[in-house]
Amino acid sequence: MLNKEDVETLLLKGPFHQWLGLKVLSVTEGGIELQATWRPEWVVNAAVGYTHGGILATLIDLTADWALVSETGKGVPTVDLRVDYHRAAMQGDLRCVGKVIKTGKTVSVSEAQILDSEGRLLASGRGVYMMPAAK
């Protein structure tokens, strides 16, 4: 299993991940916890100030994906993704928690939750991910 620092090094190779202000808080076998640093560019409605749903969907996808890192050593391609929105994400950093549900030879399934600084559930989702071919 990769440690937190190794996972963060891999994750932050992606410029988009850097732009999201991601930090790896913890890595366990089949699980990950990330922090996304809030940016004013995330706001979709300036009058109300809530975060665009696409940012939340992105965080669901990448958190569920990177929960598989403990088993694959790298991010894997998304095959399918479902996202449910529970409440508006207002200004503030977000905590992203992902866990592997089932590891398969061809595809695997992971889930993720996005929480605000008070621990309220903002969005949740499940992704199906293509596993690397066996060598």
PyMOL commands that place a pseudoatom at each C-alpha (Angstrom):
pseudoatom trace, name=CA, resn=MET, resi=1, chain=A, elem=C, hetatm=0, pos=[0.000, 0.000, 0.000]
pseudoatom trace, name=CA, resn=LEU, resi=2, chain=A, elem=C, hetatm=0, pos=[1.231, 3.498, -0.843]
pseudoatom trace, name=CA, resn=ASN, resi=3, chain=A, elem=C, hetatm=0, pos=[1.637, 5.971, 2.008]
pseudoatom trace, name=CA, resn=LYS, resi=4, chain=A, elem=C, hetatm=0, pos=[-0.036, 9.377, 2.209]
pseudoatom trace, name=CA, resn=GLU, resi=5, chain=A, elem=C, hetatm=0, pos=[2.981, 11.278, 0.885]
pseudoatom trace, name=CA, resn=ASP, resi=6, chain=A, elem=C, hetatm=0, pos=[3.407, 8.963, -2.130]
pseudoatom trace, name=CA, resn=VAL, resi=7, chain=A, elem=C, hetatm=0, pos=[-0.282, 9.238, -3.011]
pseudoatom trace, name=CA, resn=GLU, resi=8, chain=A, elem=C, hetatm=0, pos=[-0.174, 13.027, -2.732]
pseudoatom trace, name=CA, resn=THR, resi=9, chain=A, elem=C, hetatm=0, pos=[2.911, 13.164, -4.984]
pseudoatom trace, name=CA, resn=LEU, resi=10, chain=A, elem=C, hetatm=0, pos=[1.099, 11.082, -7.637]
pseudoatom trace, name=CA, resn=LEU, resi=11, chain=A, elem=C, hetatm=0, pos=[-2.154, 13.010, -7.301]
pseudoatom trace, name=CA, resn=LEU, resi=12, chain=A, elem=C, hetatm=0, pos=[-0.521, 16.419, -7.594]
pseudoatom trace, name=CA, resn=LYS, resi=13, chain=A, elem=C, hetatm=0, pos=[1.246, 15.564, -10.844]
pseudoatom trace, name=CA, resn=GLY, resi=14, chain=A, elem=C, hetatm=0, pos=[-2.007, 16.630, -12.504]
pseudoatom trace, name=CA, resn=PRO, resi=15, chain=A, elem=C, hetatm=0, pos=[-2.275, 20.409, -13.037]
pseudoatom trace, name=CA, resn=PHE, resi=16, chain=A, elem=C, hetatm=0, pos=[-6.070, 20.234, -12.595]
pseudoatom trace, name=CA, resn=HIS, resi=17, chain=A, elem=C, hetatm=0, pos=[-5.625, 18.523, -9.228]
pseudoatom trace, name=CA, resn=GLN, resi=18, chain=A, elem=C, hetatm=0, pos=[-3.187, 21.276, -8.248]
pseudoatom trace, name=CA, resn=TRP, resi=19, chain=A, elem=C, hetatm=0, pos=[-5.729, 23.915, -9.301]
pseudoatom trace, name=CA, resn=LEU, resi=20, chain=A, elem=C, hetatm=0, pos=[-8.340, 22.241, -7.076]
pseudoatom trace, name=CA, resn=GLY, resi=21, chain=A, elem=C, hetatm=0, pos=[-5.967, 22.735, -4.138]
pseudoatom trace, name=CA, resn=LEU, resi=22, chain=A, elem=C, hetatm=0, pos=[-6.024, 19.079, -3.172]
pseudoatom trace, name=CA, resn=LYS, resi=23, chain=A, elem=C, hetatm=0, pos=[-4.301, 17.759, -0.081]
pseudoatom trace, name=CA, resn=VAL, resi=24, chain=A, elem=C, hetatm=0, pos=[-4.239, 14.112, 0.983]
pseudoatom trace, name=CA, resn=LEU, resi=25, chain=A, elem=C, hetatm=0, pos=[-5.379, 13.883, 4.604]
pseudoatom trace, name=CA, resn=SER, resi=26, chain=A, elem=C, hetatm=0, pos=[-5.195, 10.093, 4.942]
pseudoatom trace, name=CA, resn=VAL, resi=27, chain=A, elem=C, hetatm=0, pos=[-4.842, 6.889, 2.965]
pseudoatom trace, name=CA, resn=THR, resi=28, chain=A, elem=C, hetatm=0, pos=[-5.971, 3.471, 4.133]
pseudoatom trace, name=CA, resn=GLU, resi=29, chain=A, elem=C, hetatm=0, pos=[-6.282, 0.215, 2.256]
pseudoatom trace, name=CA, resn=GLY, resi=30, chain=A, elem=C, hetatm=0, pos=[-9.298, 0.871, 0.062]
pseudoatom trace, name=CA, resn=GLY, resi=31, chain=A, elem=C, hetatm=0, pos=[-9.867, 4.394, 1.310]
pseudoatom trace, name=CA, resn=ILE, resi=32, chain=A, elem=C, hetatm=0, pos=[-8.756, 7.993, 1.014]
pseudoatom trace, name=CA, resn=GLU, resi=33, chain=A, elem=C, hetatm=0, pos=[-9.587, 11.342, 2.555]
pseudoatom trace, name=CA, resn=LEU, resi=34, chain=A, elem=C, hetatm=0, pos=[-8.787, 14.560, 0.688]
pseudoatom trace, name=CA, resn=GLN, resi=35, chain=A, elem=C, hetatm=0, pos=[-9.226, 18.254, 1.258]
pseudoatom trace, name=CA, resn=ALA, resi=36, chain=A, elem=C, hetatm=0, pos=[-10.121, 20.593, -1.601]
pseudoatom trace, name=CA, resn=THR, resi=37, chain=A, elem=C, hetatm=0, pos=[-9.188, 24.220, -0.967]
pseudoatom trace, name=CA, resn=TRP, resi=38, chain=A, elem=C, hetatm=0, pos=[-12.056, 26.549, -1.850]
pseudoatom trace, name=CA, resn=ARG, resi=39, chain=A, elem=C, hetatm=0, pos=[-11.532, 28.954, -4.774]
pseudoatom trace, name=CA, resn=PRO, resi=40, chain=A, elem=C, hetatm=0, pos=[-13.713, 31.915, -5.773]
pseudoatom trace, name=CA, resn=GLU, resi=41, chain=A, elem=C, hetatm=0, pos=[-13.709, 30.566, -9.359]
pseudoatom trace, name=CA, resn=TRP, resi=42, chain=A, elem=C, hetatm=0, pos=[-15.907, 27.687, -8.150]
pseudoatom trace, name=CA, resn=VAL, resi=43, chain=A, elem=C, hetatm=0, pos=[-18.874, 30.029, -7.614]
pseudoatom trace, name=CA, resn=VAL, resi=44, chain=A, elem=C, hetatm=0, pos=[-21.672, 29.603, -10.147]
pseudoatom trace, name=CA, resn=ASN, resi=45, chain=A, elem=C, hetatm=0, pos=[-24.123, 32.150, -8.709]
pseudoatom trace, name=CA, resn=ALA, resi=46, chain=A, elem=C, hetatm=0, pos=[-22.376, 35.318, -7.491]
pseudoatom trace, name=CA, resn=ALA, resi=47, chain=A, elem=C, hetatm=0, pos=[-25.537, 36.610, -5.784]
pseudoatom trace, name=CA, resn=VAL, resi=48, chain=A, elem=C, hetatm=0, pos=[-25.826, 33.508, -3.580]
pseudoatom trace, name=CA, resn=GLY, resi=49, chain=A, elem=C, hetatm=0, pos=[-22.204, 32.305, -3.665]
pseudoatom trace, name=CA, resn=TYR, resi=50, chain=A, elem=C, hetatm=0, pos=[-22.612, 28.557, -3.960]
pseudoatom trace, name=CA, resn=THR, resi=51, chain=A, elem=C, hetatm=0, pos=[-20.217, 26.183, -5.713]
pseudoatom trace, name=CA, resn=HIS, resi=52, chain=A, elem=C, hetatm=0, pos=[-20.954, 24.828, -9.192]
pseudoatom trace, name=CA, resn=GLY, resi=53, chain=A, elem=C, hetatm=0, pos=[-22.188, 21.220, -9.166]
pseudoatom trace, name=CA, resn=GLY, resi=54, chain=A, elem=C, hetatm=0, pos=[-19.511, 20.286, -11.690]
pseudoatom trace, name=CA, resn=ILE, resi=55, chain=A, elem=C, hetatm=0, pos=[-16.848, 20.919, -9.058]
pseudoatom trace, name=CA, resn=LEU, resi=56, chain=A, elem=C, hetatm=0, pos=[-18.661, 18.586, -6.653]
pseudoatom trace, name=CA, resn=ALA, resi=57, chain=A, elem=C, hetatm=0, pos=[-19.038, 15.931, -9.373]
pseudoatom trace, name=CA, resn=THR, resi=58, chain=A, elem=C, hetatm=0, pos=[-15.343, 16.259, -10.156]
pseudoatom trace, name=CA, resn=LEU, resi=59, chain=A, elem=C, hetatm=0, pos=[-14.472, 15.772, -6.494]
pseudoatom trace, name=CA, resn=ILE, resi=60, chain=A, elem=C, hetatm=0, pos=[-16.758, 12.723, -6.260]
pseudoatom trace, name=CA, resn=ASP, resi=61, chain=A, elem=C, hetatm=0, pos=[-15.098, 11.186, -9.322]
pseudoatom trace, name=CA, resn=LEU, resi=62, chain=A, elem=C, hetatm=0, pos=[-11.510, 11.800, -8.355]
pseudoatom trace, name=CA, resn=THR, resi=63, chain=A, elem=C, hetatm=0, pos=[-12.008, 10.828, -4.697]
pseudoatom trace, name=CA, resn=ALA, resi=64, chain=A, elem=C, hetatm=0, pos=[-13.720, 7.536, -5.592]
pseudoatom trace, name=CA, resn=ASP, resi=65, chain=A, elem=C, hetatm=0, pos=[-11.031, 6.916, -8.222]
pseudoatom trace, name=CA, resn=TRP, resi=66, chain=A, elem=C, hetatm=0, pos=[-8.137, 7.628, -5.880]
pseudoatom trace, name=CA, resn=ALA, resi=67, chain=A, elem=C, hetatm=0, pos=[-9.614, 5.364, -3.190]
pseudoatom trace, name=CA, resn=LEU, resi=68, chain=A, elem=C, hetatm=0, pos=[-8.425, 2.602, -5.539]
pseudoatom trace, name=CA, resn=VAL, resi=69, chain=A, elem=C, hetatm=0, pos=[-4.832, 3.878, -5.427]
pseudoatom trace, name=CA, resn=SER, resi=70, chain=A, elem=C, hetatm=0, pos=[-4.008, 1.629, -2.464]
pseudoatom trace, name=CA, resn=GLU, resi=71, chain=A, elem=C, hetatm=0, pos=[-4.686, -1.317, -4.778]
pseudoatom trace, name=CA, resn=THR, resi=72, chain=A, elem=C, hetatm=0, pos=[-3.538, 0.000, -8.185]
pseudoatom trace, name=CA, resn=GLY, resi=73, chain=A, elem=C, hetatm=0, pos=[-0.754, 2.452, -7.337]
pseudoatom trace, name=CA, resn=LYS, resi=74, chain=A, elem=C, hetatm=0, pos=[-2.289, 5.014, -9.737]
pseudoatom trace, name=CA, resn=GLY, resi=75, chain=A, elem=C, hetatm=0, pos=[-5.535, 6.613, -10.803]
pseudoatom trace, name=CA, resn=VAL, resi=76, chain=A, elem=C, hetatm=0, pos=[-7.724, 4.568, -13.136]
pseudoatom trace, name=CA, resn=PRO, resi=77, chain=A, elem=C, hetatm=0, pos=[-10.165, 5.570, -15.930]
pseudoatom trace, name=CA, resn=THR, resi=78, chain=A, elem=C, hetatm=0, pos=[-13.813, 6.214, -15.112]
pseudoatom trace, name=CA, resn=VAL, resi=79, chain=A, elem=C, hetatm=0, pos=[-16.349, 3.950, -16.819]
pseudoatom trace, name=CA, resn=ASP, resi=80, chain=A, elem=C, hetatm=0, pos=[-19.520, 5.272, -15.182]
pseudoatom trace, name=CA, resn=LEU, resi=81, chain=A, elem=C, hetatm=0, pos=[-20.366, 7.849, -12.524]
pseudoatom trace, name=CA, resn=ARG, resi=82, chain=A, elem=C, hetatm=0, pos=[-23.451, 8.741, -10.506]
pseudoatom trace, name=CA, resn=VAL, resi=83, chain=A, elem=C, hetatm=0, pos=[-23.650, 11.879, -8.377]
pseudoatom trace, name=CA, resn=ASP, resi=84, chain=A, elem=C, hetatm=0, pos=[-26.353, 12.945, -5.926]
pseudoatom trace, name=CA, resn=TYR, resi=85, chain=A, elem=C, hetatm=0, pos=[-26.489, 16.522, -4.610]
pseudoatom trace, name=CA, resn=HIS, resi=86, chain=A, elem=C, hetatm=0, pos=[-27.765, 16.975, -1.047]
pseudoatom trace, name=CA, resn=ARG, resi=87, chain=A, elem=C, hetatm=0, pos=[-27.225, 20.670, -0.249]
pseudoatom trace, name=CA, resn=ALA, resi=88, chain=A, elem=C, hetatm=0, pos=[-25.529, 23.728, -1.695]
pseudoatom trace, name=CA, resn=ALA, resi=89, chain=A, elem=C, hetatm=0, pos=[-21.783, 23.962, -1.140]
pseudoatom trace, name=CA, resn=MET, resi=90, chain=A, elem=C, hetatm=0, pos=[-21.075, 27.445, 0.127]
pseudoatom trace, name=CA, resn=GLN, resi=91, chain=A, elem=C, hetatm=0, pos=[-17.674, 29.127, 0.478]
pseudoatom trace, name=CA, resn=GLY, resi=92, chain=A, elem=C, hetatm=0, pos=[-15.158, 26.983, 2.353]
pseudoatom trace, name=CA, resn=ASP, resi=93, chain=A, elem=C, hetatm=0, pos=[-12.788, 24.068, 1.986]
pseudoatom trace, name=CA, resn=LEU, resi=94, chain=A, elem=C, hetatm=0, pos=[-14.329, 20.674, 1.294]
pseudoatom trace, name=CA, resn=ARG, resi=95, chain=A, elem=C, hetatm=0, pos=[-13.531, 17.268, 2.786]
pseudoatom trace, name=CA, resn=CYS, resi=96, chain=A, elem=C, hetatm=0, pos=[-13.727, 14.384, 0.336]
pseudoatom trace, name=CA, resn=VAL, resi=97, chain=A, elem=C, hetatm=0, pos=[-13.976, 10.818, 1.643]
pseudoatom trace, name=CA, resn=GLY, resi=98, chain=A, elem=C, hetatm=0, pos=[-13.712, 7.819, -0.672]
pseudoatom trace, name=CA, resn=LYS, resi=99, chain=A, elem=C, hetatm=0, pos=[-13.839, 4.067, -0.191]
pseudoatom trace, name=CA, resn=VAL, resi=100, chain=A, elem=C, hetatm=0, pos=[-13.602, 1.028, -2.413]
pseudoatom trace, name=CA, resn=ILE, resi=101, chain=A, elem=C, hetatm=0, pos=[-16.816, -1.005, -2.495]
pseudoatom trace, name=CA, resn=LYS, resi=102, chain=A, elem=C, hetatm=0, pos=[-15.674, -3.867, -4.757]
pseudoatom trace, name=CA, resn=THR, resi=103, chain=A, elem=C, hetatm=0, pos=[-12.412, -4.605, -6.490]
pseudoatom trace, name=CA, resn=GLY, resi=104, chain=A, elem=C, hetatm=0, pos=[-12.694, -6.602, -9.686]
pseudoatom trace, name=CA, resn=LYS, resi=105, chain=A, elem=C, hetatm=0, pos=[-10.296, -7.854, -12.333]
pseudoatom trace, name=CA, resn=THR, resi=106, chain=A, elem=C, hetatm=0, pos=[-11.759, -5.670, -15.084]
pseudoatom trace, name=CA, resn=VAL, resi=107, chain=A, elem=C, hetatm=0, pos=[-13.747, -2.987, -13.248]
pseudoatom trace, name=CA, resn=SER, resi=108, chain=A, elem=C, hetatm=0, pos=[-14.024, -1.831, -9.650]
pseudoatom trace, name=CA, resn=VAL, resi=109, chain=A, elem=C, hetatm=0, pos=[-16.592, 0.238, -7.747]
pseudoatom trace, name=CA, resn=SER, resi=110, chain=A, elem=C, hetatm=0, pos=[-15.885, 3.054, -5.295]
pseudoatom trace, name=CA, resn=GLU, resi=111, chain=A, elem=C, hetatm=0, pos=[-18.007, 5.606, -3.462]
pseudoatom trace, name=CA, resn=ALA, resi=112, chain=A, elem=C, hetatm=0, pos=[-17.303, 9.138, -2.278]
pseudoatom trace, name=CA, resn=GLN, resi=113, chain=A, elem=C, hetatm=0, pos=[-18.856, 11.799, -0.099]
pseudoatom trace, name=CA, resn=ILE, resi=114, chain=A, elem=C, hetatm=0, pos=[-18.199, 15.535, -0.114]
pseudoatom trace, name=CA, resn=LEU, resi=115, chain=A, elem=C, hetatm=0, pos=[-18.604, 17.292, 3.234]
pseudoatom trace, name=CA, resn=ASP, resi=116, chain=A, elem=C, hetatm=0, pos=[-18.392, 20.923, 4.299]
pseudoatom trace, name=CA, resn=SER, resi=117, chain=A, elem=C, hetatm=0, pos=[-16.283, 22.196, 7.214]
pseudoatom trace, name=CA, resn=GLU, resi=118, chain=A, elem=C, hetatm=0, pos=[-19.110, 21.379, 9.628]
pseudoatom trace, name=CA, resn=GLY, resi=119, chain=A, elem=C, hetatm=0, pos=[-19.341, 17.775, 8.405]
pseudoatom trace, name=CA, resn=ARG, resi=120, chain=A, elem=C, hetatm=0, pos=[-22.600, 18.244, 6.496]
pseudoatom trace, name=CA, resn=LEU, resi=121, chain=A, elem=C, hetatm=0, pos=[-23.078, 16.019, 3.460]
pseudoatom trace, name=CA, resn=LEU, resi=122, chain=A, elem=C, hetatm=0, pos=[-23.087, 18.110, 0.279]
pseudoatom trace, name=CA, resn=ALA, resi=123, chain=A, elem=C, hetatm=0, pos=[-22.829, 15.423, -2.405]
pseudoatom trace, name=CA, resn=SER, resi=124, chain=A, elem=C, hetatm=0, pos=[-22.281, 11.694, -2.693]
pseudoatom trace, name=CA, resn=GLY, resi=125, chain=A, elem=C, hetatm=0, pos=[-21.721, 9.331, -5.542]
pseudoatom trace, name=CA, resn=ARG, resi=126, chain=A, elem=C, hetatm=0, pos=[-20.473, 6.049, -6.900]
pseudoatom trace, name=CA, resn=GLY, resi=127, chain=A, elem=C, hetatm=0, pos=[-18.124, 5.346, -9.766]
pseudoatom trace, name=CA, resn=VAL, resi=128, chain=A, elem=C, hetatm=0, pos=[-17.136, 2.344, -11.820]
pseudoatom trace, name=CA, resn=TYR, resi=129, chain=A, elem=C, hetatm=0, pos=[-13.458, 2.311, -12.795]
pseudoatom trace, name=CA, resn=MET, resi=130, chain=A, elem=C, hetatm=0, pos=[-11.449, 0.317, -15.344]
pseudoatom trace, name=CA, resn=MET, resi=131, chain=A, elem=C, hetatm=0, pos=[-8.711, -1.708, -13.690]
pseudoatom trace, name=CA, resn=PRO, resi=132, chain=A, elem=C, hetatm=0, pos=[-5.219, -2.006, -15.185]
pseudoatom trace, name=CA, resn=ALA, resi=133, chain=A, elem=C, hetatm=0, pos=[-4.652, -5.101, -17.325]
pseudoatom trace, name=CA, resn=ALA, resi=134, chain=A, elem=C, hetatm=0, pos=[-2.832, -7.901, -15.513]
pseudoatom trace, name=CA, resn=LYS, resi=135, chain=A, elem=C, hetatm=0, pos=[0.756, -8.319, -16.596]
for i in range(1, 135): cmd.bond("trace and resi %d" % i, "trace and resi %d" % (i + 1))
show_as sticks, trace
zoom trace
